Amino acid sequence: MNRKIRNLKPVKLKDERGFTLSELLVAAGLSLAVMASIYGLFRSQTHTIKGQESRMEAHEYALAVLDTMVREIRNTGYFPTGTACTNVANSGGIVPTPTSDSFRLVYDTNSDGSCEEDVAFTYDSINRNILRNGSALTDGNATAVQFTYYPQQTSGTAPAPYCFSTGIPAGCSGNLASSLSSVQKITVSITVQSKNPDVQFGGQSAITMSSSADLRNHGLPSSGT
């Protein structure tokens, strides 16, 4: 039995159109714009985080160095025997002549009348290091050191610091070189950069910190001059 083969007509979809080139370009442009915005946000957040990490590193580094210096400076003029040692020329533990970026002190650690501890803090501006007896406390990342010397406070108003030279530091009063026996407080200010610079994000942060050391043993009747 012969069967008639029917002509099958293709089924047409309602919409067979594809994307035009213009539509593809617009979509690509929008995608790039979104990706660029996301990347910009990512870089901004990364820059902020890296900057905070750098500042925190500089802060912790400066705090550690400053604490080391101040704790030792507080021992200036510690003479348990009641008489200042004479093996190192000093004025109540201060070795002449302190400056704005250097300070040398002595004290007697074992009560034998001799100053076993002879400590000099200096600043090496070429290598950017704070030195203790020639050994670096920093890693080439110290950019400034400032020692300021004060007499004892005898009123409600803080006294002016001693002068290194006329008018230096600002507001100073009295010559430091001739007032060593009256120095009762030393303020140390240091500026330290983060140890590991990040060239891509934030560079190298720097922080300035200050702390004061009261010379508890200096100027006492037992310390001598």
Stockholm file with secondary structure:
# STOCKHOLM 1.0

chainA/1-225         MNRKIRNLKPVKLKDERGFTLSELLVAAGLSLAVMASIYGLFRSQTHTIKGQESRMEAHEYALAVLDTMVREIRNTGYFPTGTACTNVANSGGIVPTPTSDSFRLVYDTNSDGSCEEDVAFTYDSINRNILRNGSALTDGNATAVQFTYYPQQTSGTAPAPYCFSTGIPAGCSGNLASSLSSVQKITVSITVQSKNPDVQFGGQSAITMSSSADLRNHGLPSSGT
#=GR chainA/1-225 SS CCCCCCCCCCCCCSCCCCCCHHHHHHHHHHHHHHHHHHHHHHHHHHHHHHHHHHHHHHHHHHHHHHHHHHHHHTTTTCCTTSSCCSSSCCBTTBCSCCCSSEEEEEECSSSSSSCCEEEEEEEETTTTEEEETTEESSSSCEEEEEEEEEECCCSSSCCCCCBSBTTBSTTCCSBSTTCGGGEEEEEEEEEEECSSCBTTTTBCCEEEEEEEEECTTTTCTTTCC
#=GC SS_cons         CCCCCCCCCCCCCSCCCCCCHHHHHHHHHHHHHHHHHHHHHHHHHHHHHHHHHHHHHHHHHHHHHHHHHHHHHTTTTCCTTSSCCSSSCCBTTBCSCCCSSEEEEEECSSSSSSCCEEEEEEEETTTTEEEETTEESSSSCEEEEEEEEEECCCSSSCCCCCBSBTTBSTTCCSBSTTCGGGEEEEEEEEEEECSSCBTTTTBCCEEEEEEEEECTTTTCTTTCC
//
